[in-house]
Amino acid sequence: MASLPSPDEAERREVEGRVSLRFDAKLCAVIRAAMQRRGIDLEGATALREWEARVAGFLDSPELQAVDEAFRGAHPEDEEETEGEDPREELLAELNRIAQRFMDRSSPDFAHCSFSELLAWAMAQQRLAKGPLPVTPE
């Protein structure tokens, strides 16, 4: 019989799930804003609709954010320790590589592209507008 996770482990999973949903919501907002600036129909972006549907039911609050930050502060040992490159840096490098394809002001196939491709396109739009990306990894 499998053992149940400890209360701290169960809470850690809940906290990390909420942190992930918050970050995903920010990424959706970045893509949505880029599409709106370009006058592109949001309904045509299948991957964006799917990700937004996943985060739509998440009701966040300052109180819940404070609880999550307190938990993470009290459990710094839970923060992932990786040897070598930071996986976030690897992801950003891959997004930058994909974004290069859109620096000619071209667009992806919004109906069929991945969420990563949408995000890379949005990053390229921000660079073309010469502004900073409005979201950073936590």
Secondary structure, DSSP 8 states (H G I E B T S, - for coil): ------HHHHHHHHHHHHHHHHHHHHHHHHHHHHHHHTT--GGG-HHHHHHHHHHHT----HHHHHHHHHHHHH-GGGS---SSS-HHHHHHHHHHHHHHTTTTS----TTT--HHHHHHHHHHHHHHTT---S----
